[in-house]
Amino acid sequence: MSSSAACAGSTNRQLAEAIPSDVSPCSHRAGGTLTSSSPEYNGTLPAVIKNTIDWGSRPFGANAVAGKPVAVIGSAFGQCGGVWAQDETRKSLGIAGARVLEDISVAIPGSPVRFADLHPRDDQEAAAQLAGVPEGLIAATTRAEVA
């Protein structure tokens, strides 16, 4: 276990009994796989996404994301397509215990301009990138079941 995961686990164990009742349901509702997609705000993930990951990570090791395959994708106004936010999201989910699928990556730059007159499903490049996400999650789930 990495030192950051060990530190996170210690903090989470301390807070496990202090989870507010209106937050605790989110820590038990995740399905077999997860996909995280969000905009990028000032080079990082939005606070509401980080807060959801933080609450969903409790209790450490027995939470909603523990061991689950997770794909992190995104789009942003900037030229990098939200990769900084995706990196921060991957880091947070990994510390929470998720099995982050590093090989699934979708970063669509300039989305407000790019999709102003064109729906993403009609953008061949975006549609092709997005089509690979469920395929990658299914493959990761199948590999985990075989192992």
Beta strands, then each sheet from edge to edge (+ up, - down):
strand 1: 34-38
strand 2: 69-76
strand 3: 99-109
sheet 1: 1+ 2+ 3+
end
